[in-house]
Amino acid sequence: MFTAHSPPRGVTRSSRCSCARCGGSSLVPARCRRAAAAAAAAPRAFREGSEQPPQPQQQLDAQFQAGQGSRLSRRGMAVTEKKAKLAPWRHDVGPLGAQEIDIRVTHNGLCHTDIHMRDDDWGVSKFPFIPGHEVVGVVVAVGSGVPKGGLQPGDRAGVGWISGSCRACAACLRGEENVCEAGYTGLIVNGHHGGFQDVCRVHADFAYKIPPALDSASAAPLLCAGITVYSPLRRHLTRPGMRVGVLGVGGLGHLALQYAAKMGADVTALDVAPDKESESRSLGAHQFVTWDTATAEKGLQGHFDLLLNCASAKIDAGQLMSLLKNNGTVVQVGIPGGQPLLAVPLQDLVFGQKKVAGTIVGGRADMQVQEMLQFSAINGVRPMLEVMPLSKVNEAMAHVASGKARYRVVLTSDWAEEEPEPGQQQQH
């Protein structure tokens, strides 16, 4: 339901449009609501299907400022308390900041992290909030400080887990905001709102242009799941032909198989389910071995240069390390629930000069179009998807929580057009 606002200066509530298109229903004189919506567009505004000729920048900026007060309310699917189902909810935003952009959201990847945040499993949720951190849409407004060479209205853009950092420490200056010394800001942490809404506002530094060769549905999961496995491979896969193991062929693992193969590795898929062999090979795995076989007495001990553990289950670190060559590295990607500890066998660690590493998403250096997104576009890395409407988000979350999704769920925006109640001004 829209909140009533005062009409713009010079327009009275008795003023009615006289055009034939709207039949006198608009409160704005001499133009119908559809034309008014275009006139109230953002700076350098983009509107799909607009038939209006380009207008001077100063005129567009003035129209944006004049209509700002009527566009502060945003619709979203929010969780209002711990473990509650998501429900329609409104929130207000202030004026667009100089470094901010507004994105009309079209697609959202549904990540298991959204479920953890809904249930406050990590103690960093603040209610109410709007989940969604694999966000793709079309830029509809940019702040005055966004560079001309940056994102512009009409561009497809994506936003991932990180929405801010200090931008001053050594890590940030390297583009590794994921390990910012002051700590990065999560898009949906501590009450911040994510992509399960009609228009999402973010800092322009953490929004990324989607390459033309990537469709929006495929791009969405790459913004979190994709970068989460791309970054450690980029860091630790240092030469072609390295033996790389990917444990857990799921939402993360099925992307890791593709990236590792495209980077020139000798890739082995490891999973508890033998029925994933054919699928794993189609994704780029050169071998498939069940976990029981790999860890048996005559298994794959001493086989891998690099092992990515993408499984969400708690797995014995000694078993993982036993599969490494000397000087090999195991990277912990998945995070089991319950704040588990990792017990590392020191003899194997020291005498084998083995390494145990962690990884958390990726910074702007890995995320930018020159890196992960462009690599995916050029090399055909695509997630396996199930597509559902955003209005079915609770059903989608239950599907993901059950472990039945294969392998990423993408939610498409299906917001209904709204009409104001009698006597209320239309918001745009």
C-alpha positions in Angstrom: 0.0 0.0 0.0 1.4 3.4 -0.9 1.8 6.2 1.6 0.1 9.4 0.7 2.4 12.3 -0.3 1.8 15.9 -1.0 1.5 16.8 -4.7 4.4 18.6 -6.4 4.5 22.3 -6.2 1.9 23.9 -8.5 -0.2 20.7 -8.6 -3.4 20.5 -6.6 -5.2 17.3 -5.7 -8.0 18.5 -7.9 -5.8 18.8 -10.9 -6.5 16.1 -13.4 -4.8 15.0 -16.6 -6.8 15.8 -19.7 -5.2 13.3 -22.0 -7.2 10.5 -23.6 -4.7 7.8 -22.5 -5.5 7.9 -18.7 -9.0 9.2 -18.9 -8.4 11.9 -16.3 -7.2 9.5 -13.6 -3.8 11.1 -13.1 -3.1 13.8 -10.5 -0.5 15.4 -12.8 -1.9 17.9 -15.2 -1.4 17.5 -19.0 0.3 14.2 -18.7 -0.8 10.7 -17.8 0.8 8.6 -15.1 3.0 6.7 -17.6 4.5 9.8 -18.9 4.9 11.2 -15.4 6.8 8.1 -14.4 9.3 8.7 -17.2 9.6 12.4 -16.3 10.4 11.4 -12.7 13.3 9.2 -13.8 16.7 9.0 -12.1 19.8 11.0 -13.3 20.8 9.7 -16.7 17.8 7.5 -16.3 17.0 4.3 -18.1 13.6 2.9 -18.5 12.9 -0.2 -20.5 10.7 0.4 -23.5 10.7 4.1 -23.1 9.7 6.0 -26.2 10.8 9.4 -24.8 13.6 11.1 -26.8 16.9 11.7 -24.9 16.8 14.7 -22.6 19.6 17.0 -21.5 21.4 15.8 -18.4 20.5 18.9 -16.4 16.8 18.4 -17.1 17.0 14.8 -16.1 18.8 15.6 -12.9 16.2 18.3 -12.0 13.3 15.9 -12.7 15.0 13.3 -10.5 15.3 15.7 -7.6 11.7 16.9 -8.0 10.4 13.4 -7.9 12.7 12.1 -5.2 10.2 12.3 -2.4 7.7 10.1 -4.1 10.2 7.3 -4.7 11.6 6.7 -1.2 9.5 3.6 -0.5 10.8 0.2 -1.6 9.0 -3.1 -1.7 10.8 -6.2 -0.5 10.4 -9.7 0.9 11.7 -9.4 4.4 12.2 -11.6 7.5 10.9 -9.7 10.5 12.1 -12.0 13.3 14.4 -15.0 13.8 13.4 -18.1 11.7 10.3 -16.3 10.4 9.0 -16.8 6.9 9.7 -14.0 4.5 6.8 -11.7 3.9 6.1 -8.5 1.8 7.5 -5.4 3.6 8.2 -1.8 2.9 11.1 0.4 3.9 12.1 3.9 3.1 15.4 5.1 1.7 16.9 8.6 1.8 18.2 10.6 -1.1 20.7 8.9 -3.4 24.2 9.3 -2.2 27.0 10.6 -4.4 28.7 7.2 -4.7 25.5 5.1 -4.7 23.5 3.5 -7.5 20.0 2.1 -7.6 19.5 -1.2 -9.3 16.0 -2.4 -10.5 16.4 -6.1 -9.5 15.5 -8.8 -12.0 17.2 -11.9 -10.6 18.5 -13.1 -7.2 20.5 -16.2 -6.6 19.3 -18.0 -3.4 22.3 -19.0 -1.3 22.3 -21.1 1.8 23.8 -18.1 3.6 20.4 -16.4 3.2 18.9 -19.2 5.2 21.6 -18.9 7.9 20.9 -15.2 8.1 17.2 -15.7 8.3 17.7 -18.0 11.2 20.5 -15.8 12.8 22.8 -18.9 12.9 25.9 -16.6 13.0 24.6 -14.0 15.4 25.0 -11.1 12.9 21.4 -10.7 11.8 19.3 -7.7 12.7 15.6 -7.8 12.1 13.8 -6.8 10.0 16.0 -7.2 7.0 15.7 -8.1 3.3 17.9 -11.1 2.3 19.5 -11.7 -1.1 23.2 -11.2 -1.9 23.5 -12.6 -5.4 21.8 -9.7 -7.1 21.4 -8.9 -10.8 19.4 -6.1 -12.4 19.4 -2.9 -14.4 20.9 0.3 -13.1 18.2 3.0 -12.9 20.0 5.8 -11.1 23.6 6.8 -10.3 24.9 9.3 -7.8 26.6 12.5 -8.8 30.0 11.1 -7.8 29.9 7.9 -9.8 32.6 8.2 -12.6 31.4 8.6 -16.1 33.3 5.5 -17.1 31.6 3.5 -14.4 28.2 2.0 -14.3 25.5 4.0 -16.0 21.7 3.8 -16.2 20.8 0.9 -18.6 23.8 -1.2 -17.6 23.2 -4.7 -16.2 24.9 -4.9 -12.9 25.5 -7.4 -10.1 26.1 -7.2 -6.4 27.6 -9.9 -4.2 28.2 -10.5 -0.5 30.5 -7.6 0.1 29.0 -4.1 0.1 31.7 -2.0 1.7 35.2 -1.9 3.3 37.7 0.7 4.5 39.3 1.0 1.1 42.5 2.3 2.8 44.3 -0.8 4.2 46.9 -2.7 2.3 44.4 -5.5 1.6 41.8 -3.2 0.2 44.4 -1.4 -1.9 45.2 -4.8 -3.5 41.6 -5.4 -4.2 41.3 -7.9 -1.5 38.4 -6.3 0.4 37.3 -9.8 1.6 40.2 -9.6 4.1 39.9 -5.9 4.8 41.9 -5.2 8.0 39.0 -3.2 9.4 36.5 -5.8 8.4 34.2 -5.6 5.3 30.5 -4.9 5.4 28.2 -7.7 4.4 25.3 -6.8 2.1 22.7 -8.3 4.5 24.5 -8.1 7.8 23.3 -6.1 10.8 20.0 -5.0 9.3 21.3 -4.0 5.8 18.9 -4.9 3.0 19.8 -7.1 0.1 18.3 -8.0 -3.3 14.9 -9.5 -2.5 13.3 -6.1 -3.3 12.2 -4.2 -6.3 15.0 -1.6 -6.3 18.3 -2.2 -4.4 20.6 0.6 -3.4 24.3 -0.1 -3.1 27.7 1.6 -3.2 28.9 1.8 -6.8 32.3 0.4 -5.9 30.8 -2.9 -5.1 28.5 -3.3 -8.1 29.9 -5.0 -11.2 28.9 -4.8 -14.9 27.6 -8.1 -16.2 29.4 -9.1 -19.5 27.0 -9.4 -22.5 27.7 -13.1 -22.9 26.4 -13.9 -19.4 22.6 -14.1 -19.1 21.3 -12.6 -15.9 20.0 -15.9 -14.3 23.5 -17.5 -14.8 25.3 -14.4 -13.5 23.5 -14.2 -10.2 25.0 -17.3 -8.5 28.5 -16.4 -9.7 28.4 -13.3 -7.5 28.8 -15.4 -4.4 29.1 -19.1 -5.1 31.2 -18.4 -8.2 33.7 -16.0 -6.6 33.9 -18.2 -3.5 35.5 -21.0 -5.5 37.2 -18.9 -8.2 39.3 -16.9 -5.7 41.1 -19.9 -4.0 41.7 -21.5 -7.4 43.1 -18.3 -8.7 45.4 -18.1 -5.7 46.6 -21.6 -5.3 46.4 -23.1 -8.8 49.8 -21.9 -10.0 50.6 -24.0 -13.0 48.8 -26.1 -15.6 48.5 -29.8 -14.9 48.2 -29.6 -11.1 46.2 -32.3 -9.6 43.1 -30.6 -8.1 40.5 -32.4 -6.1 37.0 -30.9 -5.5 35.2 -32.5 -2.5 31.4 -32.0 -2.6 29.7 -31.7 -6.0 27.0 -29.3 -5.0 26.2 -25.6 -5.2 29.9 -24.6 -4.8 31.6 -27.8 -6.0 29.9 -27.9 -9.4 31.3 -24.5 -10.2 34.7 -25.3 -8.8 35.0 -28.3 -11.2 34.3 -26.0 -14.2 36.8 -23.3 -13.1 39.6 -25.8 -12.3 39.2 -27.6 -15.6 39.1 -24.3 -17.5 42.3 -23.2 -15.7 44.1 -26.2 -17.0 44.1 -28.5 -13.9 43.8 -32.3 -13.8 40.5 -32.4 -11.9 39.1 -35.1 -9.8 35.6 -34.9 -8.4 35.0 -36.4 -4.9 31.6 -37.1 -3.5 29.7 -39.5 -1.2 27.0 -40.0 -3.9 28.2 -42.3 -6.8 25.3 -41.2 -9.0 27.1 -37.8 -9.5 29.8 -39.3 -11.7 28.3 -38.6 -15.1 27.3 -35.1 -14.1 30.7 -34.3 -12.7 32.5 -35.5 -15.9 30.1 -33.3 -17.9 31.2 -30.3 -15.8 34.9 -30.9 -16.5 36.1 -33.5 -14.1 38.6 -35.9 -15.6 38.1 -38.5 -12.8 35.3 -39.2 -10.3 36.0 -41.1 -7.0 33.6 -41.7 -4.2 34.8 -40.4 -0.8 34.9 -43.9 0.7 37.1 -45.1 -2.1 39.4 -42.1 -1.9 40.0 -42.5 1.8 40.3 -46.3 1.8 43.5 -48.1 2.6 44.6 -48.1 -1.0 42.8 -44.9 -2.0 44.2 -41.5 -3.2 46.7 -40.9 -0.4 49.4 -38.4 -1.6 47.6 -37.7 -4.8 46.6 -34.0 -4.9 48.5 -30.8 -5.2 45.4 -28.9 -4.2 42.2 -30.0 -2.5 39.1 -27.8 -2.2 36.7 -29.0 0.5 33.3 -27.6 -0.7 31.3 -30.0 1.5 29.1 -28.5 4.2 29.5 -31.6 6.5 32.2 -31.9 9.1 35.1 -33.9 7.7 38.2 -35.1 9.5 41.2 -32.9 8.7 43.6 -35.8 8.9 41.7 -37.6 6.1 41.8 -34.5 4.0 45.5 -33.9 4.5 46.3 -37.6 3.8 45.2 -37.1 0.2 47.7 -34.3 -0.4 51.2 -34.6 -1.9 54.0 -33.1 0.0 53.8 -29.3 -0.3 50.1 -29.7 -1.1 47.3 -27.4 0.1 43.8 -28.1 1.4 41.4 -25.2 1.2 38.4 -25.2 3.5 35.5 -23.6 1.5 32.4 -24.9 3.1 31.5 -24.0 6.7 29.7 -26.7 8.7 27.2 -25.5 11.3 27.9 -25.4 15.1 31.2 -23.6 14.9 33.3 -26.8 14.5 37.1 -27.0 15.2 39.7 -28.3 12.8 42.1 -30.8 14.4 45.3 -30.8 12.2 47.8 -33.7 12.5 51.0 -31.8 13.1 53.3 -34.6 12.0 51.8 -34.7 8.5 51.7 -30.9 8.4 55.3 -30.4 9.4 57.1 -33.3 7.7 55.0 -33.1 4.5 55.2 -29.3 4.4 51.5 -29.3 3.8 49.2 -26.3 4.2 45.7 -25.8 5.5 44.0 -22.6 4.2 40.7 -20.9 4.4 38.9 -18.7 1.9 36.0 -16.2 2.1 34.3 -15.0 -1.1 36.6 -12.6 -3.0 37.5 -8.9 -3.4 37.1 -6.5 -6.2 40.3 -7.6 -7.9 38.9 -11.1 -8.4 35.3 -10.0 -9.0 35.8 -7.3 -11.6 34.7 -7.9 -15.2 38.4 -8.5 -16.2 38.5 -11.5 -13.8 35.8 -13.9 -12.6 32.8 -12.6 -14.5 34.7 -12.2 -17.8 36.5 -15.6 -17.3 33.1 -17.2 -16.8 31.6 -15.5 -19.9 34.5 -16.4 -22.2 35.0 -20.0 -21.0 31.4 -20.9 -20.7 31.3 -21.5 -16.9 27.6 -21.6 -16.0 25.8 -22.7 -12.9 23.1 -25.5 -13.1 19.9 -23.7 -12.2 16.4 -24.1 -11.0 14.4 -20.9 -11.5 11.4 -19.8 -9.3 9.6 -16.5 -8.9 10.5 -14.3 -5.9 7.0 -14.6 -4.6 7.7 -18.3 -3.9 10.8 -17.5 -1.9 9.7 -19.5 1.2 9.1 -22.6 -0.9 12.5 -22.0 -2.5 14.3 -21.7 0.8 12.7 -25.0 2.0 13.8 -26.7 -1.2 17.4 -25.5 -0.7 17.4 -26.4 3.0 16.3 -29.9 2.1 19.4 -30.4 -0.1 17.2 -31.2 -3.1 18.2 -28.1 -5.2 20.5 -29.0 -8.1 22.4 -26.9 -7.8 21.5 -23.2 -7.5 18.1 -21.7 -7.2 17.5 -18.3 -8.9 14.5 -16.1 -8.1 13.0 -13.9 -10.7 11.3 -10.7 -9.7 7.6 -10.9 -10.2 6.4 -7.7 -8.5 2.8 -6.8 -9.5 2.1 -3.3 -10.8 0.4 -1.3 -8.0 -2.2 1.3 -8.2 -2.6 4.0 -5.5 -5.7 4.0 -3.3 -8.3 6.7 -4.2 -7.0 10.1 -3.1 -3.4 9.1 -3.0 -0.6 10.2 -5.3 1.1 7.6 -7.5 4.6 6.8 -6.4 7.3 6.2 -9.1 
